Amino acid sequence: MKKIAAAFIAGALVMLSGQALAENLTRVGMKVGSEASVWLNDTQLSDAIVVNSKSYAPVRDIAEAFGAKVEYTPAEENEKAVISLVSKLEDSNILPEHKVIVLKQERESLVKEKNELEEGIPFLQNWLAKDEAELEKLTQDWMREPYLKSIEERKAAIESNKARLAEIESELAAIDAEIKSIESTEREPEVNEAARR
């Protein structure tokens, strides 16, 4: 009788824990009611889901279709993950003040990438120097091969990072010039209006 009671209790616990788990999953994962296609100019981009009469469309697919760059920053402790969109602003209908805001965000993203590259290049150069010093100590070909491969890869990475740094500098100069142009154009009407008075 005790075995039957123990089996019954164990079965009840398993059933209840499964229900509790399923209940939590529906709250966190939300139950999908239906799906919908996302279209842009007669081209299907992707599918969206509909939850509680609200559609959730894929940000990356839509943003990239409009020429924006999408960046994902994972969640830090006690914070949410962040999805950032940076537009290339090909549309001339965007208000100048909004264009400046987006350009400054794009500039900030490029400066962050530039700083990471500038920190990474000396690190790679340091490892390259260590590999080259170690290579000089070795006399047998089979021992030298991994170092030769590593040296070649590090040199290529350094050159690639330097080339990307040059691209970033060029992009930053273009962004700065565009921001300056927009800001000076916005100030011209103010100056002309003050001169008329």
Buried (B, 14 or more C-beta within 10 A) or exposed (E): EEEEEEEEEEEEEEEEEEEEEEEEEEEEEEEEEEEEEBEEEEEEBBEBBEBEEEEEEBEBBBBBBEEBEBEEEEEEEEEEEEEBBBBEBEEEEBEEEEBBEBBEBBBEBBEEBBEEBEEEBEEBEEBBEEBBEBBEEBEEEEEBEEBBEBBEEBBEBBEEBEEEBEEBEEBBEEBEEBBEEBEEEEEEEEEEEEEEE
